[in-house]
């Protein structure tokens, strides 16, 4: 083996060892920490009674019908609170004339491509 090939093999081996050492060091630094991480906010005890009751609802089984019904009402209240929904039935699209649920009127469908003999599609106002 010539000196050039020996030098090339030795440099490749040393480079591999250095890269491996850097990877191991990076992993060791990442894994070593305080060890005292803060608990997630969802696991921390809450002062709000609804949040603690919702936390208990996560463990309710299907067999516990009374607790399940109470949890469903709590989830509905929480959903309304989060989304800002109004209580009661939602307005239908036909009756929506103002507000965020208002829909602009749709243009009449172009029926010029239909072959003769097909009945026209009635407009919604008809």
Buried (B, 14 or more C-beta within 10 A) or exposed (E): EEEEEEEEEEEEEEEEEEEEEEEEEEEEEEEEEEEEEEEEEEEEEBEEEEBEBBEEBEEBEEEEEEBEEBBEEBEEEBEEEEEEEEEEEEEEEEEEEEEEEEEEEEEEEEEEEEEEEEEEEEEEEE
